[in-house]
Amino acid sequence: MVNKPELTVVLIEDDAEIVEAVTLTFKIRWPQATFLAANSGQEGVELVDKNNPDLVILDLGLPDTSGFNVLKDIRRFSHVPVIVLTARGDETDIVRGLELGADEYIIKPFRQMELLARVKAVMRRQETSAEELPLTVGSMTLGPSIRDLKLKDRRINLTRTEGIVLGQLMRHVGHPVSHAVLVKALWGEEYPGAAESLKVYVRHLREKIEENPSDPKLLLTRIGAGYQLAKPE
């Protein structure tokens, strides 16, 4: 999808320097991309609603409202991929952004290659994330959407990123899946900070599927080997 003739991106950001930097990054790699910029949350939501873009890049520190509110408003009517691009690097903010439906969370100052890698991965996942679904392991079923999980009698809404991680673990249930394999499934390639981002996604996934996330019984860490989904008893 990143190579499509036309790519419409809505950038919701009030810092003119960031707007210029992001726009320049896209012009280098995707000169055919159409950029629509909004410097307020309300204008950004209206642009997304009117133009049905292929991607949204969203700052959290907007002059009229929180970017979290903007993300909630967008998710009420659209499943467009959203990358949060913000200076707020606290883990609680990252988890909240993912919970509200962000597909990626990048902390400023950002590296150009990191942004490009994340964009490529998000757009690729948008096309391929539903492959080989549904998956069932014991009382856990993922699908028909990558965001839909049924665990025993509970229905759990996942982010696309969480669904991809869990899908990889379900396909290799009982065996560790390396960080490298998970990073490749998510982003296609390594980039600085990928391992730390993966840890955040795994931690948040545990909060959704484990009875006690601090003492996981389903999603296990295998030191030196990666992560493993326990075989059902």
N, C-alpha and C positions, 0 to 999 in steps of 0.2 A: 504493500500500500504506500510505502514511503517513496516509491518510484512512479507513482501514478502521475499522469500529465499535469494534473492540477491538485494542489493541496491547500486547503483553506485552514488557517490557524488563527484563533482568537487569542490575543495576549492581553491579559487583564493585569495591568501594572502601572503604577503612578510615577515610577522613577524613569525619567527620560533616558538616562545612561543605560539602564538595564534594557529598556525597549530597543535602543540602538544596538546594543551588544547582541541580543537575541536575534534581532532582524538580520544583522550582518552574518551571524552564524548560519542562518537558514539560506541567505542569498548565496553563500559559498557552496553549500551542499545541494540545495533545492531552489535554484533561481526561479523556478516556475511557481513557487509557493505564493499564495495570496495571504497577506498579513492584515488582520483587522485588530487595531489596538484600542483599548479602553482604559482610561485612567481612574475609573470608579467602578465599584461593584455593580451598581444598578445598570450602568451602561454596558458592562460586560455581559450580564445576564441577558439583556435585551439583544446584544449582538449574537450570542449563542442561539437564542430562540429564533431570531430572524434568519440567520445564515446557515444553520445546521452544519457547523464546521467539522473537519476531520480530527482536530486536536485543539485542546484548550491548555494554555499555560497560565497559571494563576498565582499571583502574589497573595500573601495573607494580610499584609499590612496596608490596607487600602484606606483612603481618606474618609469614606462615607460609611463603611461597614467592615466587619471581619471577613476575611477570605473564607473562613469556615461557613459563614452564612451564605456566601455566594455559591460555594460548593453544594450546600444543601439545596439551594434554589435550582441549580442546574440539574441535580440528580432527580428532581421532581418531574422533569420532562425529557431528560436526555441521558443516554448511556455513552456519550462522547468521551473518549479518553481524556483524562485531566492529569496534567503534571503540575504539582505544586512547586513553585520556585520561590524560596523565601529565606530570609536571614534567621528565622526562628528554628533553631536546631535542637530544642529540648525534646526529649523522647516522647513526652506526653503530647506535644504538638504533632509529632510525626504519627503517633498511634491514632490520634484523633482525626488527622487528615485521611489516613487510610480507612478508618472506620466509616467516615462520611462518604467514601467512594473514590478517593484519589487513586490513580493508577501508579503514580510515582511521586517521590518527595525528594527534591534536590535543594541542598542548602547553599546559600550564597556565602562567599563568592564562588561561582561555579566555574569549572573547567569546560572549555568549548567541546573537547572530545567526550567528556562525560555527558553533557547535554545531548550531543548527537547520538551517543550510544543509547541513552535512555529513550529518546524519541524513536529511534529505529526499532527498539525492542517493544515499546508500547504499541506502535503501529502494526508490527508483525504479530504480536499477541492478539490484537484486535481481529486479525484474519484467521488465526490458526488455533485459538484457545479452545474451541469446541470440538476439536478432533478427538476421536476415540472415546467419546462420552455417550452414555453414562458409564461410570466405573463403580463397582461394588466390592467392598472388602468387609466381610462380616456384617455388622449392623450399620455400616457407613456406606452411603451412596452419594457420589458426586455427579451432578448432571440433572437434567439435560443441558443446563447452562453451567459454565465454569464457575459461576457465582453461587450456584445452588448446592447446598449440602444437607443431606438428611442423616442424622445420627440418632439411632434408636427411634424415639418418637418425637425428636426435635428437628425443626427445620432451621437451618443456620444460613444467614446471608454472608457470603465471603466477598472480599475484593477479588478482582481478576488475578492479582499477584498471588494472593493466598491460595486461590484455586489451582493455579499452575504449580505452586510448591506442593500442595497436597496431592495433586494428580500424579506428580513424579514419584512421590513416596508410595502412593497406592499401587502404582505399576510395579514397584519393586518391594512390595510388602515383605517384611522380615529380613530385609537386607539394607545395609547402609547405602545412602546416596551421597556422593561426595559434594562438597561445596562447589567444586568446579562444574559438575553436571547441573546443579541447580542454578548457578549463575548463568551458565550457557542457555538453559531453558528460559530464564527470565530476560536476559539482556543480550544474549548472543555472543558476548565477549566480556572479558574481565575489564574493570576500570577501577581507579583508586576509590576505595570506600565501598566496593561491592560486597565484601564479606560482612562489613558492619551493617549494611542495609539488609542483607539476608537475615542476620540475627534478629533485627527488629521485626521483620515479617514473620519469622518462626515464632518469636515470642508472642506476637499478637494472635497468631493462629492457635497457639496453645491456650490463650485466654478464651477462645471460642469453643474448643473441643475437649479440653481437659477439665475434670472435676476440680483439681488443684493444679493450676499452671506452674506453681513452684515445685511440684513433685509429679512431673508428667509420667503417665503410664502408657500413652498412645504414641506421642511424637517424641522420640528419644534422641538424645545427643550421643553420638559415638565419637569420643575424642580421637582425633587424628583420622577419622573415616568419614565424618559428615553427620547426617541425620537419618533416622530410621523410623518407619511406621511399624509398631508392634503387630505381630500376627494375632488375629482374633483367637480367643481361647475357645 
